[in-house]
Amino acid sequence: MFKTIALVVGAVLVVGIAGVLAYAATRPDTFTLQRSASIKASPDKIYPFISDFHNWGAWSPWEKMDPELKRTYSGAPSGAGTVYAWEGNRKVGQGRMEIIEASPPSKVTLKLDFVRPFEAHNQVDFVLEPRGESTDITWKMQGPQPYFAKVIGVVFNMDKMVGKDFESGLANLKAAAEK
């Protein structure tokens, strides 16, 4: 009797795992994560918070997750060619960002490379659009979605998990820019 139950449970597990793996294979090969906010400030006031990595401490949600975060700045002081590398605890991992396009005061594009906790190579765009006395800002990240990320995405909703960080960052940016 126990052997039969164990075989049935084992078969259900194998079929379930195979189903998750098969479903993951049908997921898109790329991902896009995007959040927007309205800030009561001009694009000229907001732009330096984004285009100069030295200012990210005022608003980036990841800067606060590791008080002992090791930061390295290189390249241009701000705008295109600016490089920021970090190494921290398991919450922030290790990686590097480089501003590859800067169009003051409307757009900043970053190349984002994660080393830890997993390797990933993404593009990040910040787009600022004036709306009267406010600015609409959109923070978008996109990149390839390898198979292991597709499998993780079946179990965890990455849009909601990372999207919360984007929302927090935009709220922090709003507070900093509206001072």
matplotlib code that plots the C-alpha trace (Angstrom):
import matplotlib.pyplot as plt

x = [0.0, 2.7, 4.7, 1.6, 1.0, 4.7, 4.6, 1.5, 2.9, 6.2, 4.4, 2.3, 5.5, 7.3, 4.2, 3.9, 7.6, 7.5, 4.4, 6.2, 9.2, 7.1, 5.1, 8.3, 9.6, 6.6, 7.3, 8.8, 12.5, 12.6, 11.0, 10.0, 9.3, 8.0, 6.6, 5.6, 5.0, 4.2, 6.5, 5.7, 9.1, 10.6, 12.6, 15.6, 15.3, 14.7, 17.3, 20.5, 19.1, 19.2, 22.2, 24.7, 25.1, 26.4, 22.8, 21.2, 21.7, 18.9, 16.3, 17.4, 15.7, 18.7, 21.1, 19.3, 19.3, 23.0, 24.5, 28.0, 27.5, 30.8, 30.5, 32.9, 32.5, 34.4, 34.2, 32.6, 31.2, 27.7, 25.8, 27.0, 30.1, 29.4, 30.0, 28.8, 29.8, 28.6, 29.2, 27.0, 25.0, 22.7, 19.9, 21.8, 24.4, 27.1, 27.0, 27.8, 25.8, 26.9, 25.0, 25.2, 22.8, 22.0, 19.6, 19.2, 16.6, 14.4, 16.1, 18.8, 19.7, 21.8, 23.5, 22.9, 25.0, 24.4, 27.2, 25.6, 23.2, 22.9, 24.3, 22.0, 22.5, 19.6, 18.9, 17.3, 15.5, 14.4, 12.1, 11.0, 8.0, 6.9, 3.2, 2.5, 4.2, 4.8, 6.9, 5.8, 8.7, 8.8, 11.4, 11.7, 14.0, 14.2, 16.4, 16.7, 14.9, 16.9, 15.2, 16.1, 14.4, 11.4, 11.1, 11.5, 8.8, 6.3, 6.6, 7.4, 5.8, 9.0, 7.0, 5.4, 8.5, 10.9, 8.1, 7.7, 11.3, 10.7, 7.6, 9.6, 12.4, 10.0, 8.3, 11.8, 12.7, 9.4, 10.1, 13.7, 12.8, 9.8, 11.8]
y = [0.0, 2.5, 1.6, 2.4, 5.8, 6.7, 5.8, 7.9, 10.8, 10.5, 10.3, 13.4, 15.3, 14.3, 15.3, 18.6, 19.4, 18.5, 20.7, 23.7, 23.1, 22.8, 25.9, 27.9, 27.0, 28.8, 32.1, 35.0, 35.2, 38.8, 40.7, 44.3, 45.8, 49.4, 51.8, 55.5, 58.4, 62.1, 64.4, 68.1, 69.3, 70.2, 67.7, 70.0, 69.4, 65.7, 64.8, 65.3, 62.7, 60.1, 61.2, 61.4, 58.1, 60.1, 61.2, 57.8, 57.5, 60.0, 57.8, 54.3, 51.6, 49.3, 51.9, 51.5, 47.7, 47.3, 49.9, 48.5, 48.6, 49.1, 51.6, 52.5, 55.4, 55.9, 57.5, 60.8, 62.6, 62.4, 61.7, 59.3, 57.4, 57.5, 54.1, 52.8, 49.4, 48.0, 44.9, 44.2, 41.7, 39.1, 41.6, 43.9, 41.5, 42.7, 44.5, 47.5, 50.3, 52.6, 55.5, 54.8, 57.6, 60.9, 63.5, 66.2, 66.7, 64.1, 60.6, 58.5, 55.0, 52.6, 49.3, 47.2, 44.1, 41.9, 39.5, 38.3, 36.7, 35.7, 37.0, 39.3, 42.0, 44.5, 48.0, 50.6, 53.7, 56.8, 59.0, 62.4, 64.2, 67.7, 68.0, 71.6, 72.1, 68.4, 65.8, 62.3, 59.9, 56.3, 53.8, 50.8, 47.8, 45.2, 42.3, 38.7, 36.1, 32.9, 29.6, 29.6, 33.0, 31.7, 28.8, 31.2, 33.4, 30.5, 30.4, 34.0, 37.1, 39.0, 42.0, 42.4, 41.7, 44.0, 46.4, 47.2, 48.3, 50.5, 52.0, 52.7, 54.3, 56.5, 57.5, 58.3, 60.3, 62.2, 63.1, 64.2, 66.2, 68.0, 69.4]
z = [0.0, 1.0, -2.2, -4.3, -2.6, -3.0, -6.7, -7.3, -5.3, -7.3, -10.6, -9.7, -8.8, -12.0, -14.1, -12.2, -12.6, -16.3, -16.7, -15.1, -17.3, -20.4, -19.6, -18.9, -22.3, -23.9, -22.0, -24.0, -24.6, -23.4, -20.6, -20.0, -16.6, -16.5, -13.9, -14.2, -11.8, -12.0, -10.1, -9.3, -10.6, -14.0, -16.0, -15.4, -11.6, -11.9, -14.5, -12.3, -9.9, -12.7, -14.9, -12.0, -10.1, -7.1, -6.6, -6.7, -2.9, -2.5, -4.2, -5.3, -3.2, -3.5, -1.9, 1.4, 1.4, 2.4, 4.7, 3.8, 0.0, -1.8, -4.6, -7.4, -9.7, -12.9, -16.4, -16.9, -13.8, -15.2, -18.4, -21.1, -20.1, -16.4, -14.7, -11.3, -10.0, -6.7, -4.5, -1.6, 0.5, -1.0, -1.4, -3.8, -5.2, -7.5, -10.8, -13.0, -14.7, -17.5, -18.9, -22.7, -23.8, -22.1, -23.7, -21.1, -19.7, -21.3, -21.4, -19.8, -21.0, -19.0, -19.7, -16.5, -15.9, -12.9, -11.8, -8.5, -7.5, -11.2, -14.4, -16.4, -19.0, -19.4, -20.7, -18.5, -19.8, -17.8, -19.9, -18.6, -20.2, -19.0, -18.2, -17.2, -13.8, -13.4, -15.1, -16.1, -15.6, -16.9, -15.6, -17.9, -17.8, -20.6, -21.5, -22.4, -20.3, -20.2, -19.5, -15.8, -15.5, -17.3, -14.8, -11.8, -13.4, -13.4, -9.6, -8.7, -10.3, -11.0, -12.3, -8.9, -7.0, -8.8, -9.8, -6.0, -6.0, -9.1, -7.4, -4.2, -6.2, -8.1, -4.8, -3.3, -6.5, -6.2, -2.6, -3.4, -6.5, -4.9, -2.0]

ax = plt.figure().add_subplot(projection="3d")
ax.plot(x, y, z, "-o")
ax.set_aspect("equal")
plt.show()
